[in-house]
């Protein structure tokens, strides 16, 4: 396990990191830094801990909204799958009925007589 120095709102932090995960950690840091810099002018002299807390809350709020959107999309996908399965079943029933009707018509017709549909 290595150590990486990250920077959020101009302050360095040394963080432990699994080998090979440094780029991912830096990408996460960039997102936190972006939020911290975004809210810093409004936070005034809030202090670093409060600034980081506010950034974490904003990111968590975005995550909650994304999770809700995923749950909604999954529910819609499940409903669409069920509707498709019902439609597919109905089509099979209609095709089966049509095949049965054609079979019956073939049986009812006399040899040499044209099959009327």
VEXDO-21390 format. One record per residue (C-alpha): residue number from 0; residue in three letters; x, y, z. Coordinates in pm, 1 decimal, padded with zeros to 6 digits, always signed. Layout:
N
<node nr="NUM" rest="ALA" px="X" py="Y" pz="Z"/>
...
This chain:
117
<node nr="0" rest="UNK" px="+00000.0" py="+00000.0" pz="+00000.0"/>
<node nr="1" rest="UNK" px="+00137.9" py="+00334.0" pz="-00101.0"/>
<node nr="2" rest="UNK" px="+00079.4" py="+00686.6" pz="+00012.5"/>
<node nr="3" rest="UNK" px="-00047.4" py="+00963.8" pz="-00210.4"/>
<node nr="4" rest="UNK" px="-00051.2" py="+01335.7" pz="-00146.2"/>
<node nr="5" rest="UNK" px="-00376.5" py="+01488.9" pz="-00260.7"/>
<node nr="6" rest="UNK" px="-00478.4" py="+01853.1" pz="-00253.9"/>
<node nr="7" rest="UNK" px="-00820.6" py="+01991.4" pz="-00174.2"/>
<node nr="8" rest="UNK" px="-00880.5" py="+02364.6" pz="-00180.5"/>
<node nr="9" rest="UNK" px="-00508.7" py="+02430.3" pz="-00172.0"/>
<node nr="10" rest="UNK" px="-00438.7" py="+02209.4" pz="+00130.6"/>
<node nr="11" rest="UNK" px="-00231.6" py="+01891.9" pz="+00097.4"/>
<node nr="12" rest="UNK" px="-00340.3" py="+01565.2" pz="+00258.7"/>
<node nr="13" rest="UNK" px="-00142.5" py="+01240.5" pz="+00267.1"/>
<node nr="14" rest="UNK" px="-00370.1" py="+00941.9" pz="+00207.9"/>
<node nr="15" rest="UNK" px="-00300.3" py="+00568.8" pz="+00205.9"/>
<node nr="16" rest="UNK" px="-00386.6" py="+00407.0" pz="-00123.9"/>
<node nr="17" rest="UNK" px="-00377.9" py="+00055.8" pz="-00267.7"/>
<node nr="18" rest="UNK" px="-00116.6" py="+00014.1" pz="-00536.4"/>
<node nr="19" rest="UNK" px="-00265.1" py="+00082.9" pz="-00878.3"/>
<node nr="20" rest="UNK" px="-00555.3" py="+00290.6" pz="-00741.1"/>
<node nr="21" rest="UNK" px="-00370.6" py="+00622.7" pz="-00740.6"/>
<node nr="22" rest="UNK" px="-00538.0" py="+00757.1" pz="-01056.3"/>
<node nr="23" rest="UNK" px="-00881.8" py="+00670.6" pz="-00919.4"/>
<node nr="24" rest="UNK" px="-00802.6" py="+00844.9" pz="-00590.8"/>
<node nr="25" rest="UNK" px="-00684.6" py="+01151.9" pz="-00780.5"/>
<node nr="26" rest="UNK" px="-01008.5" py="+01159.1" pz="-00982.6"/>
<node nr="27" rest="UNK" px="-01213.6" py="+01141.0" pz="-00662.4"/>
<node nr="28" rest="UNK" px="-00999.7" py="+01414.9" pz="-00511.5"/>
<node nr="29" rest="UNK" px="-01059.4" py="+01635.5" pz="-00814.2"/>
<node nr="30" rest="UNK" px="-01433.1" py="+01602.7" pz="-00766.5"/>
<node nr="31" rest="UNK" px="-01413.1" py="+01690.7" pz="-00397.7"/>
<node nr="32" rest="UNK" px="-01180.8" py="+01981.0" pz="-00475.2"/>
<node nr="33" rest="UNK" px="-01422.1" py="+02108.9" pz="-00739.2"/>
<node nr="34" rest="UNK" px="-01709.9" py="+02108.8" pz="-00488.2"/>
<node nr="35" rest="UNK" px="-01497.0" py="+02268.5" pz="-00216.7"/>
<node nr="36" rest="UNK" px="-01388.6" py="+02548.6" pz="-00451.7"/>
<node nr="37" rest="UNK" px="-01747.4" py="+02591.7" pz="-00569.0"/>
<node nr="38" rest="UNK" px="-01883.4" py="+02650.2" pz="-00218.8"/>
<node nr="39" rest="UNK" px="-01580.1" py="+02826.6" pz="-00065.3"/>
<node nr="40" rest="UNK" px="-01690.2" py="+03179.1" pz="-00165.8"/>
<node nr="41" rest="UNK" px="-02030.3" py="+03125.1" pz="-00002.4"/>
<node nr="42" rest="UNK" px="-01884.1" py="+02954.8" pz="+00306.1"/>
<node nr="43" rest="UNK" px="-01667.9" py="+03253.2" pz="+00399.5"/>
<node nr="44" rest="UNK" px="-01425.8" py="+03169.9" pz="+00676.2"/>
<node nr="45" rest="UNK" px="-01589.8" py="+02839.6" pz="+00755.4"/>
<node nr="46" rest="UNK" px="-01268.1" py="+02647.3" pz="+00806.8"/>
<node nr="47" rest="UNK" px="-01139.1" py="+02346.2" pz="+00620.2"/>
<node nr="48" rest="UNK" px="-01331.2" py="+02082.6" pz="+00816.0"/>
<node nr="49" rest="UNK" px="-01663.1" py="+02258.8" pz="+00756.8"/>
<node nr="50" rest="UNK" px="-01577.6" py="+02318.5" pz="+00390.3"/>
<node nr="51" rest="UNK" px="-01496.6" py="+01950.1" pz="+00341.0"/>
<node nr="52" rest="UNK" px="-01816.8" py="+01852.2" pz="+00522.8"/>
<node nr="53" rest="UNK" px="-02023.4" py="+02078.2" pz="+00297.7"/>
<node nr="54" rest="UNK" px="-01852.6" py="+01936.0" pz="-00013.3"/>
<node nr="55" rest="UNK" px="-01916.5" py="+01581.5" pz="+00110.7"/>
<node nr="56" rest="UNK" px="-02283.5" py="+01664.2" pz="+00171.3"/>
<node nr="57" rest="UNK" px="-02321.6" py="+01806.9" pz="-00180.0"/>
<node nr="58" rest="UNK" px="-02162.2" py="+01500.2" pz="-00336.7"/>
<node nr="59" rest="UNK" px="-02374.5" py="+01270.0" pz="-00120.6"/>
<node nr="60" rest="UNK" px="-02686.8" py="+01459.6" pz="-00229.1"/>
<node nr="61" rest="UNK" px="-02588.2" py="+01409.2" pz="-00593.8"/>
<node nr="62" rest="UNK" px="-02527.7" py="+01039.9" pz="-00524.2"/>
<node nr="63" rest="UNK" px="-02869.4" py="+01003.3" pz="-00360.0"/>
<node nr="64" rest="UNK" px="-03036.2" py="+01168.5" pz="-00660.5"/>
<node nr="65" rest="UNK" px="-02846.6" py="+00937.9" pz="-00898.2"/>
<node nr="66" rest="UNK" px="-02946.0" py="+00630.9" pz="-00695.1"/>
<node nr="67" rest="UNK" px="-03310.4" py="+00740.7" pz="-00698.9"/>
<node nr="68" rest="UNK" px="-03293.7" py="+00786.8" pz="-01076.1"/>
<node nr="69" rest="UNK" px="-03140.9" py="+00440.1" pz="-01114.5"/>
<node nr="70" rest="UNK" px="-03414.2" py="+00287.0" pz="-00897.0"/>
<node nr="71" rest="UNK" px="-03682.2" py="+00462.1" pz="-01103.6"/>
<node nr="72" rest="UNK" px="-03521.9" py="+00344.7" pz="-01429.1"/>
<node nr="73" rest="UNK" px="-03496.1" py="-00012.0" pz="-01298.9"/>
<node nr="74" rest="UNK" px="-03862.4" py="-00009.4" pz="-01195.8"/>
<node nr="75" rest="UNK" px="-03962.8" py="+00120.8" pz="-01539.8"/>
<node nr="76" rest="UNK" px="-03746.3" py="-00143.2" pz="-01707.5"/>
<node nr="77" rest="UNK" px="-03911.1" py="-00416.0" pz="-01497.0"/>
<node nr="78" rest="UNK" px="-04257.5" py="-00285.3" pz="-01589.0"/>
<node nr="79" rest="UNK" px="-04164.4" py="-00272.0" pz="-01957.9"/>
<node nr="80" rest="UNK" px="-04025.7" py="-00626.1" pz="-01942.8"/>
<node nr="81" rest="UNK" px="-04349.6" py="-00749.5" pz="-01786.2"/>
<node nr="82" rest="UNK" px="-04557.8" py="-00567.8" pz="-02050.2"/>
<node nr="83" rest="UNK" px="-04342.0" py="-00717.3" pz="-02325.3"/>
<node nr="84" rest="UNK" px="-04380.6" py="-01067.4" pz="-02181.0"/>
<node nr="85" rest="UNK" px="-04759.2" py="-01023.2" pz="-02166.6"/>
<node nr="86" rest="UNK" px="-04766.7" py="-00896.7" pz="-02524.8"/>
<node nr="87" rest="UNK" px="-04545.5" py="-01182.2" pz="-02637.8"/>
<node nr="88" rest="UNK" px="-04776.4" py="-01431.0" pz="-02467.9"/>
<node nr="89" rest="UNK" px="-05077.7" py="-01270.5" pz="-02635.0"/>
<node nr="90" rest="UNK" px="-04911.4" py="-01289.5" pz="-02977.5"/>
<node nr="91" rest="UNK" px="-04834.7" py="-01657.9" pz="-02922.1"/>
<node nr="92" rest="UNK" px="-05198.7" py="-01718.0" pz="-02823.5"/>
<node nr="93" rest="UNK" px="-05325.2" py="-01538.0" pz="-03135.5"/>
<node nr="94" rest="UNK" px="-05085.6" py="-01729.5" pz="-03360.9"/>
<node nr="95" rest="UNK" px="-05183.7" py="-02059.6" pz="-03197.6"/>
<node nr="96" rest="UNK" px="-05551.3" py="-01977.5" pz="-03249.0"/>
<node nr="97" rest="UNK" px="-05487.4" py="-01888.3" pz="-03613.5"/>
<node nr="98" rest="UNK" px="-05296.2" py="-02213.2" pz="-03667.8"/>
<node nr="99" rest="UNK" px="-05579.8" py="-02411.2" pz="-03505.9"/>
<node nr="100" rest="UNK" px="-05832.7" py="-02233.3" pz="-03728.9"/>
<node nr="101" rest="UNK" px="-05630.1" py="-02310.9" pz="-04040.9"/>
<node nr="102" rest="UNK" px="-05595.9" py="-02674.3" pz="-03935.7"/>
<node nr="103" rest="UNK" px="-05971.9" py="-02698.6" pz="-03877.9"/>
<node nr="104" rest="UNK" px="-06043.7" py="-02533.7" pz="-04213.0"/>
<node nr="105" rest="UNK" px="-05815.0" py="-02782.5" pz="-04384.3"/>
<node nr="106" rest="UNK" px="-05990.9" py="-03072.7" pz="-04217.0"/>
<node nr="107" rest="UNK" px="-06337.8" py="-02934.1" pz="-04301.4"/>
<node nr="108" rest="UNK" px="-06267.0" py="-02881.9" pz="-04670.2"/>
<node nr="109" rest="UNK" px="-06343.4" py="-03160.3" pz="-04916.5"/>
<node nr="110" rest="UNK" px="-06065.1" py="-03296.5" pz="-05134.2"/>
<node nr="111" rest="UNK" px="-06034.8" py="-03088.0" pz="-05447.4"/>
<node nr="112" rest="UNK" px="-06228.9" py="-02801.2" pz="-05293.5"/>
<node nr="113" rest="UNK" px="-06037.4" py="-02472.0" pz="-05255.8"/>
<node nr="114" rest="UNK" px="-05946.0" py="-02365.9" pz="-04904.3"/>
<node nr="115" rest="UNK" px="-06125.1" py="-02042.0" pz="-04820.5"/>
<node nr="116" rest="UNK" px="-05968.2" py="-01812.8" pz="-04566.1"/>
